Amino acid sequence: EEGVFRNGLFLHPGLGFAIAFPSNWQTQNTRRAVGAASPQRDAVIVFEGQGPTENPQTAAKRWAQANRVQIDRGTSMRIGEWPAYRALARAQTQQGSIALDVTWIAHPKGTYRLTAMTSPAAYRNWAPTFERVAGSFRALSADEKASVKPLRLAVAAARAGETLADFGSRTGNRWNVRETAVANGIAEDARLQSGQLLKIARESSRQR
């Protein structure tokens, strides 16, 4: 119901859209937002809703005023099938100034905001990635929508010496290594014992 990640690609069957984050970034999906952080933790991208569908430039101005953000420049465009507005902005935090690359998209199900953040010094390096992620927002295909199935808890037995990555690949576990380690109370780099039982998440063969 809140969408799923597949190697950086976020699919939301309920709202009918997909957006691609860099495959090597650490992703997180919550009720309020979807986010990803670079491996070096020097850049973050957050995707979230911003109310009903409206003119994306109007949404940008209202957001900037509410958050006391200075927009340096902005551009109207289309992303996928929908009107969009991309703006470069600056904000002050307790840690200092940050560069913001923000895109608003007027989707039929609501206005969505993609906020990319990094230091001013690192912005030039990350700008192409930010633009690529924003431009990847698109409608979900019928096949993709049908392929998204709910996860069900299961238990599987390990083989001697397996890593969590090997174990997950063999058993069809949809959790990543970190999630599997936390769920089972073991280290991420653990070597498994023969017959060791671990909790995993598998896609159900049927939709609720």
BAZALUM-916065 format. One record per residue: residue in three letters; residue number from 0; z, y, x of N, C-alpha, C in turn. Coordinates in Angstrom, 3 decimals. Each point is the difference from the previous one (the first is absolute). Layout:
N
FILO     r     k        nzz        nyy        nxx       cazz       cayy       caxx        czz        cyy        cxx
FILO   ALA   NUM          Z          Y          X          Z          Y          X          Z          Y          X
...
END
This chain:
208
FILO     r     k        nzz        nyy        nxx       cazz       cayy       caxx        czz        cyy        cxx
FILO   GLU     0      0.000     -1.212      0.817      0.000      1.212     -0.817      0.000      1.264      0.852
FILO   GLU     1      0.511     -0.075      1.224      0.056      1.159      0.887     -1.067     -0.059      1.083
FILO   GLY     2     -0.931     -0.941     -0.114     -1.057     -0.127      0.979      0.405     -0.881      1.168
FILO   VAL     3     -1.001     -0.384      0.814      0.260     -0.882      1.129     -0.784      0.478      1.224
FILO   PHE     4      0.505     -0.354      1.173     -0.701      0.254      1.255     -0.684     -1.276      0.471
FILO   ARG     5     -1.210      0.169      0.541     -0.705     -1.090      0.661     -0.574      0.537      1.303
FILO   ASN     6      0.722     -0.243      1.090     -0.438      0.456      1.326     -0.354      1.490      0.015
FILO   GLY     7      0.864      0.803     -0.580     -0.209      1.441     -0.012     -0.698      0.515     -1.231
FILO   LEU     8     -0.706     -0.849     -0.729     -0.671      0.426     -1.237      0.986     -0.106     -1.151
FILO   PHE     9      0.248      1.134     -0.667      0.920      0.014     -1.135     -0.811     -0.067     -1.285
FILO   LEU    10      0.302     -0.986     -0.838     -0.703     -0.194     -1.269      0.977      0.154     -1.154
FILO   HIS    11     -0.372      0.812     -0.982      0.849      0.187     -1.171     -0.804     -0.357     -1.249
FILO   PRO    12      0.136     -1.244     -0.501     -0.802     -0.420     -1.146      0.313      0.760     -1.288
FILO   GLY    13      1.266      0.404     -0.171      0.370      0.718     -1.213     -0.674      1.353     -0.120
FILO   LEU    14     -0.087      0.723      1.118     -0.603      1.331      0.005     -1.463     -0.031      0.429
FILO   GLY    15     -0.456     -1.160      0.480     -1.413     -0.178      0.276     -0.531      0.679      1.243
FILO   PHE    16      0.801      0.088      1.073     -0.505      0.623      1.221      0.412     -0.792      1.235
FILO   ALA    17     -0.682      0.310      1.110      0.330     -0.574      1.299     -0.059      1.102      1.040
FILO   ILE    18      0.808     -0.125      1.045     -0.020      0.946      1.107      0.340     -0.761      1.274
FILO   ALA    19     -0.716      0.301      1.084      0.138     -0.765      1.243      0.780      0.781      1.048
FILO   PHE    20      1.133     -0.543      0.432      0.775      0.535      1.108     -0.400     -0.750      1.277
FILO   PRO    21      0.250      0.576      1.166     -0.310     -0.726      1.246      0.691     -1.359      0.022
FILO   SER    22     -0.734     -1.036      0.393      0.524     -1.364     -0.109      1.193     -0.273      0.910
FILO   ASN    23      0.142      0.767      1.080      1.115     -0.251      0.924      1.201      0.898     -0.254
FILO   TRP    24     -0.027      0.785     -1.086      1.135      0.857     -0.334      1.022     -0.783     -0.813
FILO   GLN    25      1.252      0.440      0.069      1.074     -0.607     -0.791     -0.023      0.604     -1.398
FILO   THR    26     -0.232     -0.815     -1.000     -0.138      0.499     -1.367      1.256     -0.258     -0.828
FILO   GLN    27      0.154      0.790     -1.049      1.125     -0.171     -0.919     -0.441      0.401     -1.395
FILO   ASN    28      0.401     -0.781     -0.988     -0.361      0.248     -1.392      1.275      0.103     -0.829
FILO   THR    29      0.224      1.157     -0.610      1.163      0.203     -0.860     -0.466      0.456     -1.382
FILO   ARG    30      0.934      0.156     -0.913     -0.352      0.438     -1.351     -0.559      1.414     -0.013
FILO   ARG    31      0.426      0.838      0.928     -0.386      1.409     -0.012     -1.207      0.315      0.879
FILO   ALA    32     -0.190     -0.787      1.051     -1.070      0.340      0.943     -0.388     -1.219      0.827
FILO   VAL    33     -1.175      0.115      0.622     -0.484     -0.984      0.958     -0.123      0.729      1.330
FILO   GLY    34      0.446     -0.624      1.073     -0.028      0.703      1.276     -0.376     -0.899      1.154
FILO   ALA    35     -0.338      0.639      1.131     -0.318     -0.736      1.215      0.358      0.865      1.207
FILO   ALA    36      0.471     -0.639      1.062      0.366      0.700      1.230     -0.758     -0.611      1.165
FILO   SER    37     -0.421      0.851      0.932     -0.732     -0.468      1.169      0.901     -0.857      0.876
FILO   PRO    38     -0.571     -0.870      0.821      0.821     -0.853      0.872      0.937      0.805      0.908
FILO   GLN    39     -0.452      1.198      0.419      0.831      0.830      0.875      0.992      0.861     -0.782
FILO   ARG    40     -0.068     -0.070     -1.320      0.841      0.795     -0.899     -0.218      1.507      0.193
FILO   ASP    41     -1.206      0.386      0.423     -0.280      1.425      0.166     -0.908      0.551     -1.088
FILO   ALA    42     -0.275     -0.811     -1.016     -0.790      0.446     -1.148      0.385     -0.823     -1.217
FILO   VAL    43      0.048      0.658     -1.151      0.378     -0.651     -1.253     -0.960      0.455     -1.093
FILO   ILE    44     -0.362     -0.927     -0.895     -0.827      0.329     -1.159      0.715     -0.499     -1.244
FILO   VAL    45      0.130      0.876     -1.009      0.667     -0.353     -1.249     -0.952      0.277     -1.157
FILO   PHE    46     -0.154     -0.987     -0.886     -0.869      0.126     -1.168      0.861     -0.097     -1.250
FILO   GLU    47     -0.109      0.992     -0.901      0.839      0.017     -1.188     -0.650      0.797     -1.122
FILO   GLY    48      0.538     -0.154     -1.207     -0.496      0.735     -1.139      0.591      1.393     -0.067
FILO   GLN    49     -0.754      0.915     -0.606      0.492      1.366     -0.204     -0.316      0.467     -1.418
FILO   GLY    50      0.391     -0.782     -0.972     -0.126      0.419     -1.382     -1.361     -0.286     -0.626
FILO   PRO    51     -0.248      0.595     -1.168     -1.241     -0.252     -0.733     -1.236      0.466      0.771
FILO   THR    52     -1.148     -0.496     -0.413     -1.265      0.393      0.617     -0.256      1.490     -0.207
FILO   GLU    53     -0.322      0.697      1.083     -0.301      1.422     -0.087     -0.922      0.388      1.153
FILO   ASN    54     -0.437      1.252      0.005     -0.814      0.498      1.096      0.770     -0.203      1.313
FILO   PRO    55     -0.580     -0.708      0.968      0.761     -0.298      1.222      0.395      1.238      0.806
FILO   GLN    56     -0.794      1.068     -0.052      0.377      1.215      0.727      1.201      0.663     -0.654
FILO   THR    57      0.058     -0.039     -1.324      1.168      0.520     -0.712      1.246     -0.801      0.360
FILO   ALA    58     -0.146     -1.321      0.072      1.121     -0.862      0.377      0.478      0.320      1.410
FILO   ALA    59     -0.945      0.298      0.897      0.349      0.333      1.382      0.812      1.282      0.074
FILO   LYS    60     -0.430      1.036     -0.720      0.710      1.281      0.034      1.411     -0.142     -0.562
FILO   ARG    61      0.128     -0.737     -1.081      1.322     -0.169     -0.610      0.931     -0.766      0.930
FILO   TRP    62     -0.518     -1.028      0.638      0.817     -0.784      0.932      0.432      0.851      1.190
FILO   ALA    63     -0.912      0.784      0.544      0.315      0.835      1.161      1.076      1.018     -0.338
FILO   GLN    64     -0.086      0.603     -1.176      1.006      0.986     -0.409      1.350     -0.650     -0.210
FILO   ALA    65      0.007     -1.159     -0.640      1.263     -0.681     -0.292      0.707     -0.470      1.259
FILO   ASN    66     -0.777     -0.327      1.035      0.578     -0.546      1.228      0.018      1.003      1.156
FILO   ARG    67     -0.383      1.249     -0.296     -0.008      1.071      1.003     -0.822     -0.411      1.231
FILO   VAL    68     -1.181     -0.510     -0.282     -0.912     -0.445      1.052     -1.130      1.015      0.128
FILO   GLN    69     -0.343      0.344      1.231     -1.089      0.932      0.273     -1.301     -0.763      0.177
FILO   ILE    70     -0.955      0.186     -0.948     -1.312     -0.626      0.134     -0.885      0.891      0.865
FILO   ASP    71     -0.529     -0.563      1.079     -0.855      0.765      0.908     -1.434      0.076     -0.507
FILO   ARG    72     -0.533     -1.126     -0.455     -1.344     -0.002     -0.571     -0.170     -1.245     -0.850
FILO   GLY    73     -0.923      0.088     -0.958     -0.239     -1.121     -0.897     -1.466     -0.110     -0.369
FILO   THR    74     -0.398     -1.179     -0.447     -1.388     -0.267     -0.343     -0.076     -0.866     -1.248
FILO   SER    75     -0.831      0.418     -0.960     -0.263     -0.827     -1.181     -1.043     -1.043      0.359
FILO   MET    76      0.113     -1.191     -0.574     -0.913     -1.106      0.317      0.059     -1.021     -1.125
FILO   ARG    77     -0.702     -1.082      0.196      0.119     -1.149     -0.887      0.353     -1.208      0.848
FILO   ILE    78      0.931     -0.793     -0.500      0.376     -1.249      0.647     -0.232     -1.106     -1.017
FILO   GLY    79     -0.875     -0.925      0.344     -0.385     -0.998     -0.979     -0.701      0.678     -1.165
FILO   GLU    80      0.505     -0.232     -1.183     -0.609      0.567     -1.205      0.685      1.285     -0.462
FILO   TRP    81      0.989      0.497      0.758      0.881      1.008     -0.565      0.088      1.284      0.828
FILO   PRO    82      0.279      1.127     -0.663      0.213      1.264      0.726      1.235     -0.105      0.886
FILO   ALA    83     -0.078      0.653      1.151      1.131     -0.044      0.934      0.089      1.326      0.740
FILO   TYR    84      1.139      0.209      0.630      0.231      1.213      0.795      0.828     -0.394      1.209
FILO   ARG    85     -0.493      0.369      1.190      0.705     -0.322      1.230      0.442      1.284      0.681
FILO   ALA    86      1.262      0.040      0.434      0.552      1.202      0.617      0.757     -0.342      1.266
FILO   LEU    87     -0.091      0.902      0.976      0.797     -0.093      1.210      1.135      1.002     -0.122
FILO   ALA    88      1.195     -0.434      0.300      1.169      0.848     -0.234      1.038     -0.218      1.094
FILO   ARG    89      1.014      0.858     -0.032      1.120     -0.089      0.934      1.303      0.031     -0.768
FILO   ALA    90      0.999     -0.658      0.549      1.327      0.024     -0.617      1.046     -0.032      1.101
FILO   GLN    91      1.164      0.546     -0.317      1.120      0.017      0.938      1.050     -1.017     -0.421
FILO   THR    92      0.465     -0.787      0.943      1.073     -0.952     -0.249      1.113      0.255      1.013
FILO   GLN    93      1.083     -0.739     -0.122      1.094      0.132      0.955     -0.423     -0.396      1.406
FILO   GLN    94     -1.053     -0.843      0.084     -0.492     -0.437      1.302     -1.085      0.939      0.554
FILO   GLY    95     -0.387      1.005     -0.779     -1.031      0.932      0.439     -1.199      0.014     -0.917
FILO   SER    96     -1.106      0.560      0.467     -1.204      0.132     -0.805     -0.763     -1.320     -0.065
FILO   ILE    97     -0.591     -0.289     -1.179     -0.858     -1.177     -0.154     -1.327      0.426     -0.603
FILO   ALA    98     -1.041     -0.725      0.344     -1.330      0.238     -0.564     -0.199     -0.925     -1.190
FILO   LEU    99     -0.533      0.559     -1.071     -0.245     -0.759     -1.225     -1.485      0.006     -0.313
FILO   ASP   100     -0.533     -1.160     -0.328     -1.385     -0.157     -0.443      0.109     -0.631     -1.384
FILO   VAL   101     -0.202      0.800     -1.050      0.316     -0.440     -1.358     -1.250     -0.013     -0.869
FILO   THR   102     -0.171     -1.080     -0.756     -1.151     -0.146     -0.890      0.481     -0.300     -1.405
FILO   TRP   103     -0.543      0.742     -0.965      0.276     -0.229     -1.418     -1.248     -0.573     -0.651
FILO   ILE   104      0.185     -1.019     -0.843     -1.121     -0.658     -0.669      0.272     -0.024     -1.498
FILO   ALA   105     -0.973      0.502     -0.781      0.140      0.051     -1.466     -0.534     -1.299     -0.595
FILO   HIS   106      0.834     -1.018      0.005     -0.336     -1.314     -0.549      0.254      0.006     -1.508
FILO   PRO   107     -0.736     -0.782     -0.795      0.247     -0.026     -1.451      1.431     -0.374     -0.391
FILO   LYS   108      0.688     -0.760      0.840      1.379     -0.408     -0.320      1.040      0.994      0.515
FILO   GLY   109     -0.432      1.071      0.647      0.938      0.998      0.510     -0.507      0.640      1.275
FILO   THR   110      0.714      1.039      0.445     -0.327      0.644      1.273      0.773     -0.706      1.109
FILO   TYR   111     -0.714     -0.422      1.026      0.635     -0.694      1.106     -0.051      0.862      1.250
FILO   ARG   112      1.065     -0.070      0.790      0.115      0.805      1.214      0.197     -0.921      1.206
FILO   LEU   113     -0.832      0.208      1.012      0.117     -0.721      1.261      0.457      0.993      1.059
FILO   THR   114      1.204     -0.178      0.515      0.578      0.917      0.977      0.095     -0.685      1.352
FILO   ALA   115     -0.751      0.508      0.969      0.035     -0.526      1.359      0.763      0.986      0.876
FILO   MET   116      0.923     -0.502      0.819      0.891      0.852      0.787      0.032     -0.438      1.451
FILO   THR   117      0.004      0.976      0.896      0.144     -0.257      1.423      0.419      1.291      0.676
FILO   SER   118      0.202     -0.026      1.306      0.329      1.228      0.719     -1.268      0.830      0.190
FILO   PRO   119      0.129      1.317      0.111     -1.187      0.833      0.248     -0.774     -0.444      1.239
FILO   ALA   120      0.690     -0.448      1.031     -0.666     -0.411      1.236     -0.818     -1.276     -0.187
FILO   ALA   121      0.449     -0.876     -0.902     -0.684     -1.284     -0.186     -1.042      0.042     -1.116
FILO   TYR   122     -0.072      1.123     -0.722     -0.870      0.033     -1.181     -1.459     -0.295      0.336
FILO   ARG   123     -0.515      0.591      1.068     -1.416     -0.192      0.322     -0.328     -1.493      0.192
FILO   ASN   124      0.921     -0.739      0.604     -0.239     -1.426      0.218      0.002     -0.794     -1.298
FILO   TRP   125      0.849      0.422     -0.953      0.155     -0.763     -1.227     -0.901      0.471     -1.132
FILO   ALA   126     -0.595      1.174      0.108     -0.800      0.558     -1.091     -1.087     -0.949     -0.510
FILO   PRO   127     -0.780     -0.670      0.870     -1.023     -0.921     -0.517      0.592     -1.151     -0.826
FILO   THR   128      1.168     -0.485      0.415      0.660     -1.069     -0.761      0.439      0.502     -1.363
FILO   PHE   129      0.594      1.190     -0.041      0.436      0.570     -1.272     -1.188      0.160     -0.953
FILO   GLU   130     -1.102      0.506      0.525     -1.191      0.208     -0.828     -0.572     -1.325     -0.504
FILO   ARG   131      0.021     -1.004      0.866     -0.526     -1.308     -0.371      0.840     -0.641     -1.103
FILO   VAL   132      1.311      0.110      0.090      0.864     -0.574     -1.033     -0.234      0.699     -1.336
FILO   ALA   133     -0.029      1.319     -0.004     -0.237      0.739     -1.247     -1.346     -0.375     -0.602
FILO   GLY   134     -1.029     -0.104      0.828     -1.328     -0.317     -0.495     -0.163     -1.423     -0.486
FILO   SER   135      0.965     -0.873      0.315     -0.093     -1.407     -0.414      0.448     -0.223     -1.444
FILO   PHE   136      0.607      1.004     -0.618      0.482     -0.144     -1.384     -1.197     -0.275     -0.909
FILO   ARG   137      0.083     -1.061     -0.783     -1.139     -0.401     -0.842      0.467     -0.813     -1.189
FILO   ALA   138     -0.935     -0.236     -0.911      0.293     -0.839     -1.155      0.103     -1.461      0.423
FILO   LEU   139      0.862     -0.725     -0.656      0.184     -1.415      0.267     -1.112     -0.783     -0.695
FILO   SER   140     -0.608     -0.949      0.708     -1.041     -0.808     -0.624      0.634     -1.028     -0.937
FILO   ALA   141     -0.800     -0.539     -0.903      0.502     -1.008     -0.947      0.501     -1.235      0.738
FILO   ASP   142     -0.712     -0.408      1.057      0.426     -1.175      0.770      1.323      0.258      0.717
FILO   GLU   143      0.154      1.212      0.555      1.251      0.335      0.675      1.162      0.010     -0.988
FILO   LYS   144     -0.238      0.563     -1.166      1.062      0.052     -1.006      0.432     -1.394     -0.420
FILO   ALA   145     -0.970     -0.887     -0.175      0.311     -1.366     -0.421      0.707     -0.784      1.104
FILO   SER   146     -0.214      0.405      1.254      0.571     -0.749      1.125      1.470      0.318      0.252
FILO   VAL   147      0.498      1.100     -0.564      1.391      0.390      0.227      0.903     -0.801     -0.925
FILO   LYS   148      0.812     -0.848      0.580      0.874     -0.880     -0.764      1.449      0.262      0.385
FILO   PRO   149      0.927     -0.232     -0.928      1.414      0.206      0.317      0.488     -0.999      1.039
FILO   LEU   150      1.025      0.410      0.762      0.591     -0.877      1.006      1.128     -0.816     -0.615
FILO   ARG   151      0.123     -1.230      0.456      1.067     -0.887     -0.443      0.760     -0.504      1.222
FILO   LEU   152      1.306     -0.083     -0.120      0.831     -0.505      1.086     -0.196     -1.499      0.144
FILO   ALA   153     -0.138     -0.469      1.233     -0.150     -1.425      0.279      0.765     -0.337      1.275
FILO   VAL   154      0.105     -1.292      0.294      0.662     -0.477      1.211     -0.971     -0.930      0.724
FILO   ALA   155     -0.097      0.171      1.321     -0.889     -0.844      0.803      0.720     -0.445      1.261
FILO   ALA   156     -0.416     -1.149      0.509      0.612     -0.561      1.207     -0.811      0.401      1.229
FILO   ALA   157      0.700      0.372      1.051     -0.643      0.409      1.245     -0.312     -1.208      0.876
FILO   ARG   158     -0.882      0.235      0.971     -0.288     -0.987      1.029      0.688      0.414      1.298
FILO   ALA   159      0.276     -0.942      0.821      0.732      0.279      1.244     -0.741      1.013      0.861
FILO   GLY   160      0.728      1.059      0.403     -0.547      0.988      0.914     -0.870      1.070     -0.638
FILO   GLU   161     -0.195     -0.042     -1.300     -0.827      1.003     -0.658      0.631      1.387      0.078
FILO   THR   162     -0.834      1.013      0.131      0.451      1.379     -0.172     -0.086      0.339     -1.485
FILO   LEU   163      0.633      1.101     -0.395     -0.086      0.412     -1.402     -1.432      0.350     -0.385
FILO   ALA   164     -0.759      0.552      0.956     -1.398      0.328     -0.290     -0.809     -1.272     -0.255
FILO   ASP   165      0.186     -1.024      0.859     -0.709     -1.267     -0.186      0.415     -0.676     -1.303
FILO   PHE   166      1.304      0.011     -0.245      0.536     -0.605     -1.221     -0.572      0.682     -1.243
FILO   GLY   167     -0.020      1.335      0.025     -0.503      0.739     -1.148     -1.470     -0.264     -0.255
FILO   SER   168     -0.788     -0.070      1.065     -1.431     -0.267     -0.141     -0.256     -1.387     -0.575
FILO   ARG   169      0.754     -0.977      0.465     -0.199     -1.390     -0.446      0.422     -0.210     -1.444
FILO   THR   170      1.063      0.685     -0.423      0.559     -0.242     -1.337     -0.522      0.944     -1.071
FILO   GLY   171     -0.841      0.968      0.383     -0.495      0.955     -0.997      1.046      1.022     -0.401
FILO   ASN   172      0.948      0.250      0.889      1.067      0.963     -0.278     -0.563      1.413     -0.061
FILO   ARG   173      0.271      0.741     -1.085     -0.511      1.357     -0.147      0.923      1.043      0.616
FILO   TRP   174      1.213     -0.385      0.376      0.874      0.924      0.713     -0.472      0.113      1.450
FILO   ASN   175      0.213      1.162      0.605     -0.286      0.128      1.421      1.175     -0.582      0.800
FILO   VAL   176     -0.123      0.015      1.321      1.029     -0.612      0.856      1.365      0.638     -0.223
FILO   ARG   177      0.027      1.331     -0.081      1.289      0.677     -0.172      0.633     -0.359     -1.343
FILO   GLU   178     -0.790      0.011     -1.060      0.536     -0.323     -1.334      0.501     -1.437     -0.044
FILO   THR   179     -0.722     -0.907      0.631      0.418     -1.405      0.021      1.306     -0.164      0.781
FILO   ALA   180      0.108      0.708      1.122      1.217     -0.082      0.806      1.209      0.511     -0.772
FILO   VAL   181     -0.158      1.143     -0.670      1.109      0.572     -0.766      0.400     -0.921     -1.147
FILO   ALA   182     -0.992     -0.538     -0.716      0.281     -0.861     -1.158      0.742     -1.269      0.404
FILO   ASN   183     -0.230     -0.435      1.245      0.614     -1.255      0.438      1.139      0.189      1.002
FILO   GLY   184      0.321      1.250      0.332      1.127      0.274      0.881     -0.191     -0.512      1.409
FILO   ILE   185     -1.248      0.091      0.522     -0.271     -0.449      1.352     -0.731      1.100      0.773
FILO   ALA   186     -0.104     -0.168      1.302     -0.671      0.992      0.840     -1.512     -0.085     -0.179
FILO   GLU   187     -0.678      1.133      0.167     -1.458      0.032     -0.152     -0.694     -0.860      1.035
FILO   ASP   188      0.598     -0.159      1.194     -0.624     -0.784      1.072      0.550     -1.418      0.086
FILO   ALA   189      0.634     -0.455     -1.082      0.617     -1.332      0.006     -1.056     -1.097      0.155
FILO   ARG   190      0.382     -1.070      0.695     -0.806     -1.219      0.049      0.637     -0.999     -0.969
FILO   LEU   191     -0.786     -0.501     -0.908      0.536     -0.797     -1.100      0.176     -1.465      0.387
FILO   GLN   192      0.920     -0.656     -0.702      0.283     -1.408      0.233     -0.755     -0.854     -1.007
FILO   SER   193     -0.282     -1.227      0.375     -0.705     -0.915     -0.887      0.804     -0.233     -1.282
FILO   GLY   194     -0.645      0.205     -1.140      0.659     -0.219     -1.283      0.846      1.160     -0.484
FILO   GLN   195      0.113      1.068      0.797      0.789      1.160     -0.401     -0.600      0.618     -1.259
FILO   LEU   196      0.820      0.203     -1.020     -0.479      0.529     -1.274      0.134      1.520     -0.034
FILO   LEU   197     -1.085      0.663     -0.388     -0.001      1.461     -0.089     -0.587      0.450     -1.335
FILO   LYS   198      0.553      1.096     -0.482     -0.535      0.620     -1.212     -1.291      0.746      0.350
FILO   ILE   199     -1.001     -0.115     -0.862     -1.261      0.713      0.173     -0.447      0.547     -1.353
FILO   ALA   200     -1.027      0.837      0.014     -0.582      0.531     -1.232     -1.458     -0.431     -0.079
FILO   ARG   201     -0.353     -0.644     -1.093     -1.374     -0.453     -0.200     -0.572      0.654     -1.259
FILO   GLU   202     -1.315      0.205      0.030     -0.666      0.547     -1.184     -0.037     -1.058     -1.089
FILO   SER   203      0.362      0.426     -1.218     -0.045     -0.915     -1.132     -1.442     -0.239     -0.402
FILO   SER   204     -0.248     -1.156     -0.540     -1.361     -0.331     -0.456     -0.306      0.571     -1.371
FILO   ARG   205      0.997      0.635     -0.624     -0.211      0.556     -1.325      0.630      1.384     -0.099
FILO   GLN   206     -0.558      0.831     -0.855      0.523      1.345     -0.232      1.018     -0.040     -1.128
FILO   ARG   207      1.012      0.871      0.087      0.937      0.115     -1.110     -0.608      0.867     -1.091
END
